[in-house]
């Protein structure tokens, strides 16, 4: 919900992730996610992620880099939408 209006913020393709901000700032999610088809999810708690980084640091670096790339792309997309909205 944005204000009193339900908004779709994006579409998450297969193989992608969501809720990553909670891993870093230990807060509840900032949006709800609804599936429009059958899905299989892997839920990873903040504590589970910390354990993963300690026990498999080489793999964790790859995952963290992928998260950073995705977050950067999402921010860039948001910036572009903001520019288009301001221009119109």
Long-range contacts (C-beta under 8 A, 24 or more apart in sequence): 10-74, 10-77, 16-70, 17-67, 17-70, 20-67, 20-70, 20-71, 22-46, 23-49, 23-67
